[in-house]
Amino acid sequence: MTYSRNQYGLTLIGFIMVIVLIGFFALVAMKLFPLYSDSFAITQSLNSVASQAEAEKMSERDVRKYFLRSANINGLYQFTEKNINDYLTANKVGQEPREMYMYYENRTTLFGDLDVVLVYDETVQLGGN
């Protein structure tokens, strides 16, 4: 009579490899989540400005001011009155269609010399159309 003694289960080395993989993907997710969170908050802030009742008649300065207010509410503290001109533009009153344009790059280090870059390049029509 022969008995089959096959062992089933996870060895210690297999268990360690699974933990390392889970840790790696958790680290990548923790590094990438703030980038995508910023992207979502920027979109929300732009849409908030665009949906203002008087958005079509606002000057470029007022568009930036409303964006900064909305960005601060959404937790985007990297935009200030000093640097917002580098990221956000709006065409002049009377130009049709009235739009604002946002170009922003956010870079974070993933591992060592490996960086991840989020490029936000969006045009939103003012007036909520």
FENPEPE-V5801 format. One record per residue. N is the residue number from 1. SS is DSSP state (hx for helix, st for strand, lp for the rest). PHI is phi in degrees with one decimal (none if undefined). BURIAL is # if it has 24 or more other C-alpha atoms within 12 Angstrom, else .. Layout:
BEGIN
n=N ss=SS phi=PHI burial=BURIAL
n=N ss=SS phi=PHI burial=BURIAL
END
This chain:
BEGIN
n=1 ss=lp phi=none burial=.
n=2 ss=lp phi=-111.3 burial=.
n=3 ss=lp phi=-106.4 burial=.
n=4 ss=lp phi=-86.9 burial=.
n=5 ss=lp phi=-113.5 burial=.
n=6 ss=lp phi=-81.0 burial=.
n=7 ss=lp phi=-97.3 burial=.
n=8 ss=lp phi=-120.1 burial=.
n=9 ss=lp phi=136.0 burial=.
n=10 ss=lp phi=-109.6 burial=.
n=11 ss=lp phi=-79.3 burial=.
n=12 ss=hx phi=-62.1 burial=.
n=13 ss=hx phi=-65.7 burial=.
n=14 ss=hx phi=-62.6 burial=.
n=15 ss=hx phi=-63.8 burial=.
n=16 ss=hx phi=-64.4 burial=.
n=17 ss=hx phi=-63.4 burial=.
n=18 ss=hx phi=-64.3 burial=.
n=19 ss=hx phi=-63.7 burial=.
n=20 ss=hx phi=-62.9 burial=.
n=21 ss=hx phi=-62.9 burial=.
n=22 ss=hx phi=-62.3 burial=.
n=23 ss=hx phi=-62.7 burial=.
n=24 ss=hx phi=-61.8 burial=.
n=25 ss=hx phi=-68.0 burial=.
n=26 ss=hx phi=-66.7 burial=.
n=27 ss=hx phi=-63.7 burial=.
n=28 ss=hx phi=-62.1 burial=.
n=29 ss=hx phi=-63.1 burial=.
n=30 ss=hx phi=-67.9 burial=.
n=31 ss=hx phi=-77.7 burial=.
n=32 ss=hx phi=-87.3 burial=#
n=33 ss=hx phi=-58.3 burial=.
n=34 ss=hx phi=-61.5 burial=.
n=35 ss=hx phi=-64.3 burial=#
n=36 ss=hx phi=-69.8 burial=.
n=37 ss=hx phi=-64.9 burial=.
n=38 ss=hx phi=-63.0 burial=#
n=39 ss=hx phi=-59.7 burial=#
n=40 ss=hx phi=-64.6 burial=.
n=41 ss=hx phi=-67.5 burial=#
n=42 ss=hx phi=-64.3 burial=#
n=43 ss=hx phi=-59.5 burial=#
n=44 ss=hx phi=-63.3 burial=#
n=45 ss=hx phi=-67.3 burial=#
n=46 ss=hx phi=-62.6 burial=#
n=47 ss=hx phi=-66.3 burial=#
n=48 ss=hx phi=-64.3 burial=#
n=49 ss=hx phi=-67.0 burial=#
n=50 ss=hx phi=-64.9 burial=#
n=51 ss=lp phi=-89.0 burial=#
n=52 ss=lp phi=-61.4 burial=.
n=53 ss=lp phi=-61.0 burial=.
n=54 ss=lp phi=-99.1 burial=.
n=55 ss=hx phi=-60.6 burial=#
n=56 ss=hx phi=-68.1 burial=#
n=57 ss=hx phi=-102.3 burial=#
n=58 ss=lp phi=-73.1 burial=#
n=59 ss=lp phi=-73.9 burial=.
n=60 ss=hx phi=-61.9 burial=#
n=61 ss=hx phi=-62.8 burial=.
n=62 ss=hx phi=-68.0 burial=#
n=63 ss=hx phi=-60.5 burial=#
n=64 ss=hx phi=-65.3 burial=#
n=65 ss=hx phi=-63.5 burial=#
n=66 ss=hx phi=-65.2 burial=#
n=67 ss=hx phi=-63.8 burial=#
n=68 ss=hx phi=-60.1 burial=#
n=69 ss=hx phi=-62.4 burial=#
n=70 ss=hx phi=-67.9 burial=#
n=71 ss=hx phi=-63.9 burial=#
n=72 ss=hx phi=-64.5 burial=.
n=73 ss=hx phi=-64.5 burial=.
n=74 ss=lp phi=-85.2 burial=.
n=75 ss=lp phi=84.7 burial=.
n=76 ss=lp phi=-97.5 burial=#
n=77 ss=lp phi=-92.1 burial=.
n=78 ss=lp phi=-77.9 burial=.
n=79 ss=lp phi=-96.2 burial=#
n=80 ss=lp phi=-130.3 burial=.
n=81 ss=lp phi=-62.6 burial=.
n=82 ss=lp phi=-76.8 burial=.
n=83 ss=lp phi=-110.9 burial=.
n=84 ss=hx phi=-65.2 burial=#
n=85 ss=hx phi=-62.8 burial=.
n=86 ss=hx phi=-76.1 burial=.
n=87 ss=lp phi=-112.3 burial=#
n=88 ss=st phi=-123.1 burial=#
n=89 ss=st phi=-130.9 burial=#
n=90 ss=st phi=-136.9 burial=#
n=91 ss=lp phi=-74.4 burial=#
n=92 ss=lp phi=-68.0 burial=.
n=93 ss=lp phi=-62.2 burial=.
n=94 ss=lp phi=101.9 burial=.
n=95 ss=lp phi=-80.7 burial=.
n=96 ss=lp phi=-114.0 burial=.
n=97 ss=lp phi=-75.0 burial=.
n=98 ss=lp phi=-78.9 burial=#
n=99 ss=st phi=-134.1 burial=#
n=100 ss=st phi=-121.9 burial=#
n=101 ss=st phi=-126.2 burial=#
n=102 ss=st phi=-122.6 burial=#
n=103 ss=st phi=-127.9 burial=#
n=104 ss=st phi=-148.7 burial=#
n=105 ss=st phi=-117.9 burial=.
n=106 ss=st phi=-125.8 burial=#
n=107 ss=st phi=-119.8 burial=.
n=108 ss=st phi=-138.2 burial=.
n=109 ss=st phi=-81.1 burial=.
n=110 ss=st phi=-89.4 burial=.
n=111 ss=st phi=-146.9 burial=.
n=112 ss=lp phi=51.2 burial=.
n=113 ss=lp phi=-92.4 burial=.
n=114 ss=st phi=-91.5 burial=.
n=115 ss=st phi=-110.4 burial=.
n=116 ss=st phi=-116.6 burial=.
n=117 ss=st phi=-120.3 burial=.
n=118 ss=st phi=-101.8 burial=.
n=119 ss=st phi=-107.2 burial=.
n=120 ss=st phi=-107.8 burial=#
n=121 ss=st phi=-135.6 burial=.
n=122 ss=st phi=-139.9 burial=#
n=123 ss=st phi=-118.7 burial=#
n=124 ss=st phi=-125.4 burial=#
n=125 ss=st phi=-80.2 burial=#
n=126 ss=lp phi=-76.8 burial=#
n=127 ss=lp phi=100.4 burial=#
n=128 ss=lp phi=73.6 burial=.
n=129 ss=lp phi=-80.4 burial=.
END
